[in-house]
Amino acid sequence: MAPKRQRQLTGMRGVYLVAAELSRLGFIASPTSRSAVGADILVTDQKCLRAHSVQVKTNSNPVNFWLVEKNTPVSDTHFYVLVNIGKSLEYFIIPSAEIEKKKVYSKHPNSEFWSVYRKDILSYKDNWSLFGTPA
């Protein structure tokens, strides 16, 4: 496992990549402070009529899963963007309710965690349309 500092930098890189992509698509995207619980980015259309919160999970190594929280916040306006920034850049945009359904519990001798596997979310790749239209 990468040192804590490296994991933090990878996480921040993912947040800014997602915010940049949302901005490129025409949305207003604002990263939150690191102290915000459950939301890394706040997103709205250009008229501020539809707002969303986004939790970003980022992998820098080519792995096929992302670690997620045990207690996933679920809302019609809360989304996860799972990012791979290894050899090629991949985005998976998933409603929080789907993350809740697809996460898997794993227990090992010295740890336990929840994860979402790439094979279970392939249909969400580049699914930016979940945010609606930016105009």
Steps between C-alpha positions, in 0.01 A plus 500: 500500500624848414603734781225724640637815332505331160140377547390855591665641187340231285160581651539872438616434143180302440283778646654762272482274194128442561436872563689585180298249298170631639610855414600391150149359457352838601409444865601720791718278719654604829726277710411513870743537787663181622284520813171447310357159584374298204541762227819586315331713232179701481356518147222705346368584155567849364166636627548347847174305469644150558769438761691180575763387745783273387727266692816415304699180551828474310745221419844580361603139448322265260266325744147379440329635813452814712469518877178666619351591836300256708222759538447635151288817490206430266304776325354564155747786463813330641734323258829317506763544233750215510820592319788293368804713417741218419604438139175648367249734659161345583193652665203305638208724601261315732196605707559455872210252525679275248826518695306383804368199303832408337744535788648180638628430852838331541665384819863403535702410811613859567241705314148527371368729230227572247577518130341539157635289215561634149331199338176590681488862379615488137165631380568825690822584314496864381134527606512881544140526376386416857561868582252610231578785263721788608303776323 
